[in-house]
């Protein structure tokens, strides 16, 4: 790091706003250094306030960073999701800022066309909030709690990059529901899972789920919510699409999976998560051709 920056750090150790300017400057020079530096700054200045309501007596307000400055910092850090999650732990004000602004910008950067479509109905938010959607973009839920997909025990994990497709989503909808818009990911493959073979986890999200035909059909059929399990992304209750008999054959064809080895759930906010047993490569190619 240049010597003039080191000197600046030394003389302005207690000045929060100056620290923020330095973070931006360092971030411009090197994103990785900027990321580590940002964590160090907030760890030193703001300890986690478990019951903080951001009152006038709260230490979070002393030399407080403005939303604009925080926006610029995270813009230089390319909306790093790990740092957004860290900032959310500081206090309720930072958590609110992350939900309203930072996770939204992360989603728009990670999947711009998808986000533009999800918001094209005129809404300035999305079902289940931006943080839940941000997690859905980068997190494979797996199954380790024993409440869903009881046959396997595979822990959830973050994924570097996943493709979501609106066209693929049509294959997961019954013919009478195909005017709905559903984005579905490619399956996250977990190979050689013993008796289960090759397992794939997939996830997705509906546009304007409250107005969707899928939701109306679930209600009309008096589909039951899962008694204990909740959505890993927004903590809402889940409908079992297999139990409701709303999984079309085209879903297994799209995934390259065995027809009788696919199940998925949809939560009250329109997030979807599912599992399938994948066909061997040669068989899945034949299934794609038949589709």
Backbone as JSON, one array per atom type, in Angstrom:
{
  "sequence": "XXXXXXXXXXXXXXXXXXXXXXXXXXXXXXXXXXXXXXXXXXXXXXXXXXXXXXXXXXXXXXXXXXXXXXXXXXXXXXXXXXXXXXXXXXXXXXXXXXXXXXXXXXXXXXXXXXXXXXXXXXXXXXXXXXXXXXXXXXXXXXXXXXXXXXXXXXXXXXXXXXXXXXXXXXXXXXXXXXXXXXXXXXXXXXXXXXXXXXXXXXXXXXXXXXXXXXXXXXXXXXXXXXXXXXXXXXXXXXXXXXXXXXXXXXXXXXXXXXXXXXXXXXXXXXXXXXXXXXXXXXXXXXXXXXX",
  "N": [[0.85, -1.19, 0.0], [0.55, 2.27, -0.79], [2.71, 4.76, 0.78], [1.59, 7.21, 1.55], [-1.05, 6.59, 2.0], [-0.89, 4.9, 4.2], [0.02, 6.72, 6.13], [-2.22, 8.41, 6.24], [-4.11, 6.7, 7.3], [-3.09, 6.37, 9.84], [-3.27, 8.9, 11.12], [-5.96, 9.44, 11.18], [-7.5, 7.68, 12.62], [-9.75, 7.6, 14.35], [-11.79, 8.81, 12.99], [-14.68, 8.3, 11.5], [-15.89, 8.99, 8.99], [-13.68, 9.71, 7.48], [-12.36, 7.3, 7.46], [-14.11, 5.87, 5.84], [-13.8, 7.14, 3.36], [-11.2, 6.39, 2.88], [-11.5, 3.64, 2.65], [-12.97, 3.48, 0.26], [-11.02, 4.53, -1.46], [-8.91, 2.68, -1.22], [-10.28, 0.44, -2.09], [-10.62, 1.1, -4.77], [-8.04, 0.82, -5.68], [-7.42, -1.87, -5.22], [-9.53, -4.53, -5.19], [-9.72, -6.82, -3.52], [-8.09, -6.17, -1.32], [-9.53, -3.96, -0.5], [-11.93, -5.16, 0.31], [-11.17, -6.72, 2.57], [-10.25, -4.64, 4.13], [-12.54, -3.13, 4.56], [-14.07, -4.86, 6.18], [-12.4, -4.88, 8.44], [-12.52, -2.18, 9.27], [-15.28, -1.8, 10.02], [-15.48, -3.71, 11.98], [-13.8, -2.71, 13.95], [-14.97, -0.21, 14.56], [-17.77, -0.49, 14.88], [-19.37, -2.52, 16.95], [-21.42, -5.45, 17.22], [-24.82, -4.78, 17.81], [-27.11, -6.2, 19.63], [-29.71, -5.57, 20.5], [-30.24, -3.21, 19.29], [-32.06, -0.34, 18.4], [-31.54, 1.81, 17.04], [-31.56, 4.35, 18.36], [-31.2, 7.73, 19.68], [-29.24, 7.51, 21.58], [-27.69, 5.43, 20.83], [-24.6, 3.9, 20.01], [-24.13, 3.43, 17.38], [-24.88, 5.65, 15.97], [-22.92, 7.52, 16.19], [-20.77, 9.49, 14.46], [-21.9, 8.59, 12.09], [-22.12, 6.7, 9.06], [-23.3, 7.79, 5.92], [-26.08, 6.73, 3.84], [-25.48, 7.07, 1.15], [-22.69, 7.03, 1.07], [-22.11, 4.44, 1.96], [-23.31, 3.05, -0.1], [-21.59, 3.73, -2.25], [-19.22, 2.54, -1.38], [-19.87, -0.25, -1.4], [-20.5, -0.51, -4.04], [-18.02, -0.24, -5.26], [-16.95, -2.57, -4.33], [-18.24, -4.4, -5.78], [-20.74, -5.28, -4.9], [-20.39, -7.33, -2.95], [-21.58, -10.3, -1.64], [-20.94, -11.59, 0.79], [-19.87, -9.55, 2.35], [-22.03, -7.84, 2.47], [-23.77, -9.38, 4.01], [-22.28, -9.44, 6.37], [-22.31, -6.73, 7.14], [-25.02, -6.48, 7.71], [-25.24, -7.62, 10.18], [-24.49, -5.77, 12.06], [-26.32, -3.8, 13.19], [-29.87, -3.0, 13.54], [-30.44, -0.89, 11.82], [-28.45, -0.98, 9.81], [-29.05, -3.5, 8.86], [-31.59, -3.07, 7.8], [-30.93, -1.25, 5.77], [-29.36, -2.9, 4.15], [-31.3, -4.77, 3.3], [-33.08, -3.1, 1.87], [-31.52, -1.74, -0.05], [-28.79, -2.71, -0.64], [-28.89, -5.55, -1.1], [-30.7, -5.52, -3.17], [-29.28, -4.17, -5.21], [-27.24, -6.01, -5.52], [-28.67, -8.22, -6.57], [-29.6, -7.08, -8.98], [-27.21, -6.7, -10.29], [-26.17, -9.29, -10.48], [-28.12, -10.77, -11.93], [-29.33, -9.17, -14.24], [-31.3, -9.01, -16.41], [-33.25, -10.81, -15.59], [-34.06, -9.63, -13.15], [-35.1, -7.23, -14.09], [-37.32, -8.14, -15.46], [-38.79, -9.35, -13.37], [-39.57, -7.12, -11.98], [-41.11, -5.74, -13.75], [-43.83, -5.5, -13.6], [-44.45, -3.26, -12.28], [-43.95, -3.16, -9.61], [-41.84, -2.15, -6.91], [-40.47, -3.82, -5.37], [-39.84, -7.26, -4.49], [-41.45, -10.46, -4.16], [-41.12, -11.73, -0.91], [-38.8, -10.32, -0.22], [-35.64, -8.63, -1.01], [-33.29, -9.69, 0.07], [-33.86, -12.41, 0.46], [-34.18, -13.19, -2.2], [-31.64, -12.65, -3.17], [-30.15, -14.57, -1.78], [-31.28, -16.88, -2.87], [-30.26, -16.77, -5.45], [-27.61, -17.51, -5.17], [-27.33, -19.73, -3.54], [-27.49, -23.14, -2.97], [-29.92, -25.12, -1.63], [-29.78, -27.76, -0.71], [-30.23, -30.65, 1.42], [-30.44, -31.32, 4.64], [-31.76, -31.31, 7.01], [-33.72, -33.21, 7.39], [-36.44, -32.79, 7.12], [-37.47, -32.16, 4.61], [-37.3, -33.9, 1.48], [-36.54, -36.57, 2.41], [-34.96, -38.76, 1.77], [-32.31, -38.19, 1.31], [-29.21, -36.78, 2.55], [-27.73, -34.03, 2.22], [-25.72, -31.32, 2.65], [-26.54, -27.78, 2.46], [-25.08, -25.28, 0.28], [-23.02, -22.59, -0.98], [-23.02, -21.38, -4.33], [-21.02, -20.62, -7.16], [-21.9, -19.58, -9.64], [-25.01, -19.57, -11.31], [-27.34, -20.49, -13.8], [-30.44, -19.1, -14.55], [-33.58, -19.74, -16.0], [-36.3, -18.53, -17.83], [-37.64, -19.78, -19.88], [-37.16, -22.5, -19.32], [-38.66, -22.64, -17.03], [-41.31, -22.88, -17.86], [-41.63, -25.59, -18.29], [-42.12, -26.64, -15.83], [-44.66, -26.14, -15.15], [-48.15, -26.84, -15.13], [-50.21, -27.28, -18.09], [-52.45, -25.51, -18.0], [-51.49, -23.48, -16.47], [-49.51, -22.09, -17.7], [-49.28, -19.47, -18.45], [-48.23, -18.18, -16.36], [-45.2, -16.79, -14.97], [-42.16, -18.22, -14.4], [-38.96, -18.54, -13.15], [-36.35, -20.85, -13.36], [-33.57, -22.64, -12.08], [-30.66, -24.29, -13.51], [-30.04, -27.73, -12.68], [-28.26, -28.31, -9.64], [-25.68, -30.4, -9.44], [-25.09, -33.33, -7.59], [-23.13, -35.85, -7.45], [-22.98, -39.48, -7.45], [-24.36, -40.45, -5.04], [-24.64, -42.78, -3.41], [-27.19, -45.17, -2.95], [-29.04, -43.45, -4.01], [-28.04, -42.53, -6.35], [-27.18, -40.17, -8.89], [-27.82, -37.0, -7.8], [-29.83, -34.12, -8.21], [-30.3, -30.73, -7.33], [-32.62, -28.1, -7.61], [-33.82, -24.73, -8.05], [-36.03, -21.88, -7.89], [-38.04, -18.98, -8.87], [-41.17, -17.32, -8.82], [-42.76, -14.81, -10.8], [-44.7, -12.19, -9.55], [-46.24, -13.82, -7.68], [-48.51, -13.85, -6.05], [-50.61, -13.28, -7.74], [-50.68, -15.4, -9.43], [-51.63, -18.26, -11.47], [-50.88, -20.73, -10.56], [-50.76, -20.45, -7.74], [-53.49, -19.92, -7.27], [-54.61, -22.35, -8.1], [-53.49, -24.12, -6.26], [-54.74, -23.24, -3.93], [-57.43, -23.67, -4.62], [-57.44, -26.42, -4.79], [-57.17, -27.05, -2.22], [-54.64, -27.53, -1.16], [-52.28, -28.73, 1.17], [-50.14, -27.12, 3.52], [-46.69, -27.75, 4.32], [-46.13, -29.31, 7.43], [-43.96, -28.67, 9.14], [-41.58, -27.82, 7.83], [-39.88, -24.99, 6.35], [-39.36, -22.37, 3.9], [-36.02, -22.17, 2.79], [-35.05, -19.73, 2.04], [-36.75, -17.52, 2.6], [-38.16, -18.21, 4.84], [-40.86, -18.78, 4.79], [-43.95, -20.7, 4.79], [-44.43, -23.91, 3.09], [-45.78, -25.29, 0.08], [-46.43, -28.58, -1.06], [-45.77, -29.67, -4.14], [-45.84, -32.15, -5.36], [-47.6, -33.64, -3.79], [-49.86, -32.15, -4.29], [-50.31, -32.89, -6.85], [-49.24, -31.51, -9.09], [-47.04, -31.58, -10.73], [-45.76, -31.63, -13.83], [-45.0, -33.96, -16.53], [-43.17, -32.91, -18.23], [-41.32, -31.59, -16.65], [-39.41, -33.44, -15.62], [-38.28, -34.21, -18.02], [-37.07, -31.8, -18.83], [-35.14, -31.5, -16.83], [-33.61, -33.72, -17.19], [-34.11, -36.09, -15.77], [-35.26, -38.96, -13.85], [-38.67, -39.84, -14.23], [-40.33, -40.54, -12.07], [-38.9, -39.66, -9.94], [-38.77, -37.03, -8.95], [-39.42, -34.11, -7.15], [-40.87, -31.13, -5.81], [-41.19, -28.02, -4.0], [-43.17, -25.12, -3.33], [-43.05, -21.94, -1.91], [-44.97, -19.61, 0.15], [-44.24, -17.13, -0.77], [-43.52, -17.56, -3.34], [-41.06, -18.75, -3.96], [-39.22, -21.49, -5.23], [-38.11, -24.8, -4.6], [-36.42, -27.83, -5.26], [-35.84, -31.38, -5.89], [-34.22, -34.0, -7.72], [-33.59, -37.2, -9.27], [-30.98, -37.75, -11.31], [-30.77, -38.78, -14.73], [-28.48, -41.1, -16.37], [-25.96, -39.69, -18.53], [-26.23, -40.33, -21.34], [-28.87, -41.29, -21.44], [-30.28, -39.03, -20.57], [-29.86, -37.3, -22.66], [-31.38, -38.52, -24.65], [-33.89, -38.17, -23.5], [-34.18, -35.42, -23.66], [-34.33, -35.09, -26.4], [-36.74, -36.37, -26.95], [-38.49, -34.67, -25.68]],
  "CA": [[0.0, 0.0, 0.0], [1.37, 3.5, -0.84], [3.04, 5.31, 2.1], [0.69, 8.3, 1.92], [-2.26, 5.99, 2.53], [-0.58, 4.43, 5.55], [0.04, 7.9, 6.98], [-3.6, 8.88, 6.37], [-4.77, 5.78, 8.22], [-2.55, 6.56, 11.19], [-3.68, 10.16, 11.74], [-7.41, 9.6, 11.18], [-8.0, 6.4, 13.11], [-11.03, 7.71, 15.02], [-12.73, 9.57, 12.17], [-15.42, 7.32, 10.71], [-16.09, 9.41, 7.61], [-12.39, 9.62, 6.8], [-12.13, 5.87, 7.22], [-14.92, 5.43, 4.71], [-13.15, 7.65, 2.17], [-10.01, 5.56, 2.67], [-11.97, 2.34, 2.16], [-13.29, 3.64, -1.16], [-9.77, 4.75, -2.18], [-8.21, 1.4, -1.25], [-11.07, -0.44, -2.95], [-10.33, 1.44, -6.17], [-6.72, 0.29, -6.02], [-7.41, -3.33, -5.17], [-10.83, -4.92, -4.62], [-9.55, -7.78, -2.43], [-7.62, -5.42, -0.16], [-10.65, -3.14, -0.07], [-12.89, -6.02, 1.01], [-10.63, -7.01, 3.89], [-10.15, -3.38, 4.87], [-13.89, -2.77, 4.96], [-14.4, -5.69, 7.33], [-11.6, -4.41, 9.57], [-13.04, -0.89, 9.72], [-16.54, -1.91, 10.73], [-15.26, -4.51, 13.18], [-13.19, -1.84, 14.95], [-15.79, 0.94, 14.92], [-19.14, -0.84, 15.25], [-19.61, -3.86, 17.44], [-22.81, -5.83, 16.99], [-25.78, -4.33, 18.81], [-28.16, -7.21, 19.54], [-31.02, -4.98, 20.71], [-30.17, -1.84, 18.8], [-33.2, 0.19, 17.65], [-30.99, 3.01, 16.43], [-32.01, 5.54, 19.07], [-30.2, 8.8, 19.75], [-28.17, 7.14, 22.5], [-26.98, 4.26, 20.3], [-23.27, 4.24, 19.53], [-24.12, 3.33, 15.92], [-25.14, 6.96, 15.37], [-21.76, 8.4, 16.36], [-19.99, 9.55, 13.23], [-22.55, 7.59, 11.26], [-21.94, 6.74, 7.62], [-24.55, 8.03, 5.19], [-26.43, 5.67, 2.9], [-24.79, 7.3, -0.11], [-21.3, 6.6, 1.2], [-22.12, 2.98, 2.01], [-23.63, 2.62, -1.47], [-20.38, 3.85, -3.05], [-18.27, 1.52, -0.93], [-20.25, -1.57, -1.9], [-20.43, -0.47, -5.51], [-16.63, -0.54, -5.6], [-16.7, -3.97, -3.96], [-19.08, -5.21, -6.68], [-21.87, -5.82, -4.14], [-19.93, -8.61, -2.39], [-22.65, -10.79, -0.76], [-20.43, -11.91, 2.13], [-19.72, -8.3, 3.09], [-23.39, -7.34, 2.75], [-24.27, -10.16, 5.15], [-21.54, -8.99, 7.56], [-22.84, -5.41, 7.51], [-26.37, -6.66, 8.25], [-25.15, -8.08, 11.57], [-24.06, -4.7, 12.95], [-27.49, -3.33, 13.93], [-31.09, -3.05, 12.74], [-30.4, 0.12, 10.76], [-27.65, -1.52, 8.72], [-29.8, -4.64, 8.31], [-32.65, -2.49, 6.97], [-30.28, -0.7, 4.59], [-28.97, -4.03, 3.3], [-32.51, -5.33, 2.7], [-33.7, -2.16, 0.94], [-30.65, -1.19, -1.08], [-27.61, -3.47, -1.04], [-29.27, -6.83, -1.72], [-31.35, -5.19, -4.45], [-28.23, -3.89, -6.18], [-26.57, -7.29, -5.78], [-29.53, -9.0, -7.48], [-29.62, -6.43, -10.29], [-25.9, -6.91, -10.91], [-25.98, -10.72, -10.74], [-29.06, -11.25, -12.96], [-30.02, -7.92, -14.61], [-32.5, -9.22, -17.23], [-34.24, -11.48, -14.74], [-34.59, -8.66, -12.2], [-35.91, -6.27, -14.84], [-38.59, -8.81, -15.75], [-39.53, -9.55, -12.12], [-40.09, -5.83, -11.54], [-41.79, -5.06, -14.86], [-45.26, -5.32, -13.3], [-44.61, -1.97, -11.62], [-43.57, -3.26, -8.2], [-40.47, -1.74, -6.62], [-39.9, -4.86, -4.53], [-40.13, -8.61, -4.98], [-42.05, -11.28, -3.11], [-40.18, -12.34, 0.02], [-37.74, -9.33, -0.05], [-34.45, -8.74, -1.85], [-32.29, -10.57, 0.7], [-34.23, -13.79, 0.15], [-33.9, -13.42, -3.62], [-30.18, -12.7, -3.3], [-29.7, -15.89, -1.3], [-31.72, -17.88, -3.83], [-29.4, -16.71, -6.62], [-26.25, -18.02, -4.94], [-27.29, -20.77, -2.51], [-28.19, -24.41, -3.19], [-30.45, -25.44, -0.3], [-29.46, -29.11, -0.27], [-31.2, -31.21, 2.35], [-29.74, -31.94, 5.77], [-32.56, -31.24, 8.23], [-34.59, -34.37, 7.52], [-37.86, -32.45, 6.99], [-37.77, -32.25, 3.19], [-36.45, -34.82, 0.73], [-36.02, -37.41, 3.48], [-34.1, -39.86, 1.33], [-30.91, -37.78, 1.18], [-28.64, -35.86, 3.52], [-26.7, -33.26, 1.53], [-25.78, -29.95, 3.2], [-26.61, -26.65, 1.54], [-23.79, -24.66, 0.01], [-23.04, -21.49, -1.93], [-22.57, -21.71, -5.68], [-20.36, -19.46, -7.76], [-22.74, -19.0, -10.68], [-26.1, -20.44, -11.74], [-28.18, -19.93, -14.87], [-31.88, -19.19, -14.36], [-34.22, -19.63, -17.31], [-37.76, -18.38, -17.89], [-38.11, -20.82, -20.8], [-37.17, -23.76, -18.57], [-39.73, -22.58, -16.03], [-42.57, -23.34, -18.45], [-41.7, -27.04, -18.2], [-42.5, -27.01, -14.47], [-46.03, -25.68, -14.95], [-49.21, -27.53, -15.85], [-50.62, -26.5, -19.27], [-53.4, -24.44, -17.68], [-50.8, -22.45, -15.68], [-48.3, -21.68, -18.41], [-49.18, -18.02, -18.61], [-47.41, -17.71, -15.23], [-43.77, -16.64, -15.26], [-41.34, -18.9, -13.4], [-37.54, -18.72, -13.48], [-35.82, -22.04, -12.71], [-32.13, -22.83, -12.28], [-30.14, -25.59, -13.89], [-29.84, -28.52, -11.45], [-26.95, -28.37, -9.0], [-25.46, -31.84, -9.44], [-24.35, -34.01, -6.51], [-22.98, -37.15, -8.08], [-22.62, -40.69, -6.7], [-24.93, -40.38, -3.7], [-25.01, -44.12, -2.96], [-28.38, -45.76, -3.55], [-29.81, -42.42, -4.69], [-27.44, -42.22, -7.65], [-26.81, -38.77, -9.11], [-28.91, -36.16, -7.31], [-29.79, -32.72, -8.63], [-31.16, -29.77, -6.63], [-32.94, -26.94, -8.43], [-34.54, -23.7, -7.32], [-36.6, -20.91, -8.81], [-38.87, -17.93, -8.3], [-42.28, -16.86, -9.64], [-43.06, -13.39, -10.89], [-46.04, -11.84, -9.06], [-46.83, -15.1, -7.3], [-49.84, -13.66, -5.46], [-51.6, -13.22, -8.81], [-50.42, -16.5, -10.36], [-52.59, -19.35, -11.59], [-50.39, -21.82, -9.71], [-51.24, -20.19, -6.38], [-54.94, -20.08, -7.27], [-54.9, -23.78, -8.2], [-53.13, -24.71, -4.96], [-55.81, -22.89, -2.98], [-58.66, -24.35, -5.06], [-57.3, -27.85, -4.49], [-57.0, -27.17, -0.76], [-53.33, -28.13, -0.9], [-51.82, -28.51, 2.54], [-48.78, -26.65, 3.75], [-45.86, -28.68, 5.08], [-46.36, -29.02, 8.85], [-42.8, -28.17, 9.9], [-40.52, -27.23, 7.01], [-40.08, -23.63, 5.82], [-38.48, -22.01, 2.79], [-34.67, -21.81, 3.26], [-34.7, -18.4, 1.57], [-37.53, -16.46, 3.24], [-38.77, -18.78, 6.06], [-42.32, -18.92, 4.64], [-44.45, -22.07, 4.69], [-44.23, -24.52, 1.78], [-46.73, -26.21, -0.53], [-45.84, -29.74, -1.7], [-46.34, -29.76, -5.48], [-46.08, -33.56, -5.66], [-48.83, -33.99, -3.1], [-50.95, -31.46, -4.98], [-50.37, -33.45, -8.2], [-49.05, -30.39, -10.0], [-45.74, -31.7, -11.38], [-45.95, -32.2, -15.17], [-43.96, -34.84, -17.04], [-42.16, -32.09, -18.9], [-40.29, -31.16, -15.69], [-38.35, -34.44, -15.6], [-37.6, -34.13, -19.32], [-36.23, -30.61, -18.83], [-34.03, -31.7, -15.9], [-32.86, -34.93, -17.5], [-34.26, -36.87, -14.54], [-36.28, -40.01, -13.85], [-39.99, -39.23, -14.1], [-40.91, -40.78, -10.74], [-37.9, -39.27, -8.92], [-38.69, -35.57, -8.92], [-40.39, -33.45, -6.28], [-40.49, -29.77, -5.45], [-42.06, -27.25, -3.14], [-43.29, -23.68, -3.59], [-43.41, -21.26, -0.66], [-46.02, -18.59, 0.06], [-43.7, -15.98, -1.49], [-43.22, -17.92, -4.72], [-39.75, -19.37, -4.17], [-39.35, -22.91, -5.49], [-36.94, -25.63, -4.39], [-36.76, -29.21, -5.58], [-34.81, -32.4, -6.0], [-34.49, -35.04, -8.72], [-32.53, -38.17, -9.53], [-30.59, -37.49, -12.7], [-30.51, -39.9, -15.64], [-27.14, -41.11, -16.96], [-25.86, -38.68, -19.58], [-26.78, -40.79, -22.62], [-30.32, -41.37, -21.3], [-30.85, -37.68, -20.44], [-29.86, -36.72, -24.0], [-32.53, -39.08, -25.34], [-35.08, -37.55, -22.92], [-34.26, -34.06, -24.19], [-34.77, -35.19, -27.77], [-38.15, -36.73, -26.96], [-39.26, -33.48, -25.26]],
  "C": [[0.88, 1.24, 0.0], [1.54, 4.12, 0.54], [2.09, 6.42, 2.52], [-0.63, 7.76, 2.44], [-2.06, 5.5, 3.95], [-0.58, 5.59, 6.53], [-1.37, 8.4, 7.25], [-4.37, 7.99, 7.36], [-4.35, 6.06, 9.65], [-3.11, 7.8, 11.86], [-5.2, 10.29, 11.87], [-8.12, 8.34, 11.68], [-9.39, 6.5, 13.69], [-12.1, 8.41, 14.18], [-13.44, 8.64, 11.2], [-15.54, 7.72, 9.26], [-14.78, 9.34, 6.83], [-12.05, 8.18, 6.49], [-12.88, 5.42, 5.98], [-14.31, 5.9, 3.38], [-11.94, 6.79, 1.83], [-10.41, 4.2, 2.1], [-12.27, 2.41, 0.68], [-12.01, 3.74, -1.98], [-9.0, 3.43, -2.32], [-8.94, 0.42, -2.16], [-10.84, -0.18, -4.42], [-9.0, 0.86, -6.62], [-6.72, -1.22, -6.12], [-8.67, -3.81, -4.48], [-10.66, -5.86, -3.45], [-9.06, -7.08, -1.17], [-8.74, -4.57, 0.4], [-11.66, -3.93, 0.72], [-12.43, -6.31, 2.43], [-10.6, -5.77, 4.76], [-11.51, -2.95, 5.4], [-14.32, -3.57, 6.19], [-13.67, -5.21, 8.58], [-12.16, -3.13, 10.15], [-14.3, -1.06, 10.55], [-16.42, -2.78, 11.99], [-14.71, -3.64, 14.3], [-14.15, -0.78, 15.46], [-17.15, 0.55, 15.46], [-19.22, -2.3, 15.68], [-21.09, -4.16, 17.3], [-23.7, -5.41, 18.15], [-27.01, -5.24, 18.73], [-29.55, -6.62, 19.68], [-31.09, -3.53, 20.23], [-31.45, -1.47, 18.04], [-32.82, 1.52, 17.02], [-31.56, 4.28, 17.05], [-30.89, 6.56, 19.13], [-29.03, 8.45, 20.66], [-27.32, 5.98, 21.99], [-25.62, 4.67, 19.75], [-23.17, 4.13, 18.0], [-24.28, 4.69, 15.25], [-23.94, 7.89, 15.45], [-20.89, 8.37, 15.11], [-20.57, 8.64, 12.17], [-22.28, 7.8, 9.78], [-23.28, 6.97, 6.94], [-24.81, 6.86, 4.24], [-25.67, 5.83, 1.59], [-23.35, 6.81, -0.07], [-21.22, 5.08, 1.21], [-22.4, 2.41, 0.62], [-22.37, 2.64, -2.33], [-19.34, 2.8, -2.68], [-18.61, 0.16, -1.54], [-20.29, -1.63, -3.42], [-19.01, -0.8, -5.96], [-16.27, -1.99, -5.28], [-17.58, -4.93, -4.76], [-20.18, -5.95, -5.92], [-21.54, -7.22, -3.59], [-20.95, -9.14, -1.39], [-22.18, -11.12, 0.65], [-20.3, -10.65, 2.98], [-21.08, -7.67, 3.38], [-23.96, -8.07, 3.95], [-23.58, -9.74, 6.44], [-22.07, -7.65, 8.06], [-24.21, -5.55, 8.17], [-26.35, -7.05, 9.72], [-24.83, -6.97, 12.55], [-25.22, -4.19, 13.81], [-28.69, -3.32, 13.0], [-31.08, -2.04, 11.61], [-29.62, -0.38, 9.56], [-28.36, -2.7, 8.06], [-30.91, -4.13, 7.39], [-32.07, -1.92, 5.67], [-29.89, -1.81, 3.62], [-30.18, -4.62, 2.58], [-33.06, -4.42, 1.61], [-32.83, -1.85, -0.27], [-29.6, -2.19, -1.57], [-27.95, -4.79, -1.7], [-29.97, -6.59, -3.07], [-30.3, -4.95, -5.53], [-27.44, -5.16, -6.52], [-27.36, -8.11, -6.8], [-29.51, -8.41, -8.89], [-28.3, -6.61, -11.03], [-25.72, -8.37, -11.32], [-26.88, -11.22, -11.87], [-29.91, -10.07, -13.46], [-31.3, -8.14, -15.41], [-33.62, -9.86, -16.42], [-34.87, -10.49, -13.77], [-35.49, -7.63, -12.89], [-37.29, -6.86, -15.13], [-39.42, -8.97, -14.48], [-40.17, -8.26, -11.63], [-40.95, -5.13, -12.59], [-43.28, -4.86, -14.62], [-45.53, -4.01, -12.58], [-44.23, -1.98, -10.16], [-42.13, -2.83, -8.03], [-39.79, -2.73, -5.68], [-40.2, -6.2, -5.16], [-40.72, -9.4, -3.82], [-40.97, -11.89, -2.23], [-38.96, -11.51, 0.33], [-36.47, -9.66, -0.83], [-33.39, -9.66, -1.24], [-32.58, -12.03, 0.38], [-33.9, -14.13, -1.3], [-32.39, -13.5, -3.86], [-29.63, -14.04, -2.87], [-30.07, -16.97, -2.3], [-30.79, -17.92, -5.05], [-28.08, -17.45, -6.4], [-26.18, -19.2, -3.98], [-28.13, -21.98, -2.91], [-28.62, -24.93, -1.82], [-30.04, -26.81, 0.2], [-30.57, -29.69, 0.58], [-30.46, -31.92, 3.46], [-30.56, -31.94, 7.05], [-33.51, -32.4, 8.43], [-36.07, -34.07, 7.36], [-38.34, -32.49, 5.54], [-36.84, -33.27, 2.54], [-35.76, -35.81, 1.67], [-35.0, -38.45, 3.05], [-32.62, -39.48, 1.26], [-30.51, -36.83, 2.3], [-27.46, -35.15, 2.85], [-26.78, -31.83, 2.03], [-25.89, -28.89, 2.12], [-25.25, -26.01, 1.37], [-23.97, -23.51, -0.97], [-22.5, -21.96, -3.28], [-22.03, -20.45, -6.34], [-21.27, -18.78, -8.77], [-23.78, -20.02, -11.11], [-26.92, -19.73, -12.81], [-29.65, -20.16, -14.53], [-32.56, -18.93, -15.7], [-35.74, -19.53, -17.17], [-38.37, -19.44, -18.81], [-38.19, -22.17, -20.09], [-38.32, -23.79, -17.58], [-41.06, -23.06, -16.56], [-42.76, -24.85, -18.29], [-42.14, -27.52, -16.82], [-43.94, -26.63, -14.14], [-47.0, -26.55, -15.73], [-49.67, -26.66, -17.02], [-51.53, -25.33, -18.95], [-52.77, -23.31, -16.87], [-49.64, -21.8, -16.43], [-48.28, -20.22, -18.84], [-48.42, -17.39, -17.44], [-45.96, -17.61, -15.66], [-42.97, -17.21, -14.09], [-39.92, -19.02, -13.93], [-37.01, -19.91, -12.69], [-34.34, -22.19, -13.05], [-31.84, -24.17, -12.93], [-29.93, -26.4, -12.61], [-28.4, -28.44, -10.95], [-26.66, -29.84, -8.74], [-24.61, -32.3, -8.26], [-24.26, -35.48, -6.91], [-22.63, -38.25, -7.07], [-23.07, -40.62, -5.24], [-25.46, -41.75, -3.25], [-26.21, -44.67, -3.71], [-29.21, -44.74, -4.33], [-29.26, -42.06, -6.06], [-27.0, -40.77, -7.74], [-28.0, -37.87, -8.79], [-28.73, -34.73, -7.83], [-30.76, -31.88, -7.81], [-31.4, -28.58, -7.55], [-33.78, -25.97, -7.62], [-35.07, -22.67, -8.31], [-37.45, -19.88, -8.09], [-39.95, -17.52, -9.31], [-42.3, -15.33, -9.69], [-44.5, -13.16, -10.43], [-46.82, -13.08, -8.63], [-48.25, -14.95, -6.73], [-50.95, -13.65, -6.51], [-51.51, -14.42, -9.76], [-51.54, -17.54, -10.36], [-52.17, -20.55, -10.74], [-50.89, -21.65, -8.28], [-52.75, -20.4, -6.29], [-55.32, -21.56, -7.3], [-54.58, -24.5, -6.88], [-54.23, -24.45, -3.93], [-57.1, -23.62, -3.34], [-58.62, -25.84, -4.73], [-57.11, -28.11, -3.0], [-55.69, -27.87, -0.42], [-52.84, -27.76, 0.49], [-50.39, -28.0, 2.57], [-48.0, -27.68, 4.55], [-45.94, -28.33, 6.56], [-45.18, -28.39, 9.59], [-41.79, -27.4, 9.05], [-40.9, -25.83, 6.53], [-39.09, -23.39, 4.69], [-37.09, -21.6, 3.33], [-34.26, -20.4, 2.88], [-35.46, -17.29, 2.28], [-38.28, -16.92, 4.5], [-40.3, -18.87, 5.99], [-42.69, -20.4, 4.54], [-44.41, -22.56, 3.24], [-45.41, -25.39, 1.36], [-45.97, -27.34, -1.21], [-46.5, -29.93, -3.06], [-46.6, -31.21, -5.9], [-47.38, -34.02, -5.03], [-50.04, -33.35, -3.77], [-51.15, -31.94, -6.41], [-50.26, -32.36, -9.27], [-47.66, -30.39, -10.63], [-45.93, -32.35, -12.75], [-44.77, -33.08, -15.59], [-42.83, -34.05, -17.69], [-41.05, -31.62, -17.96], [-39.13, -32.14, -15.67], [-37.58, -34.43, -16.92], [-36.63, -32.95, -19.35], [-34.99, -30.81, -17.96], [-33.12, -32.85, -16.31], [-32.9, -35.88, -16.32], [-35.29, -37.98, -14.75], [-37.63, -39.39, -13.52], [-40.57, -39.37, -12.7], [-39.96, -40.39, -9.61], [-37.69, -37.77, -8.94], [-39.78, -35.05, -7.99], [-39.91, -32.03, -6.01], [-41.6, -29.09, -4.68], [-42.08, -25.8, -3.6], [-43.74, -23.01, -2.3], [-44.45, -20.18, -0.91], [-45.55, -17.34, -0.68], [-43.29, -16.31, -2.92], [-41.83, -18.41, -5.0], [-39.95, -20.88, -4.33], [-38.04, -23.62, -5.19], [-37.31, -27.08, -4.61], [-35.55, -30.1, -5.71], [-35.22, -33.39, -7.07], [-33.32, -36.01, -8.75], [-32.2, -38.11, -11.0], [-30.36, -38.78, -13.47], [-29.02, -39.92, -16.01], [-27.12, -40.21, -18.19], [-26.49, -39.12, -20.89], [-28.3, -40.83, -22.57], [-30.95, -39.99, -21.26], [-30.85, -36.98, -21.8], [-31.04, -37.22, -24.8], [-33.82, -38.45, -24.84], [-35.28, -36.15, -23.47], [-34.77, -34.08, -25.62], [-36.26, -35.49, -27.86], [-39.02, -35.56, -26.56], [-39.5, -32.57, -26.46]]
}
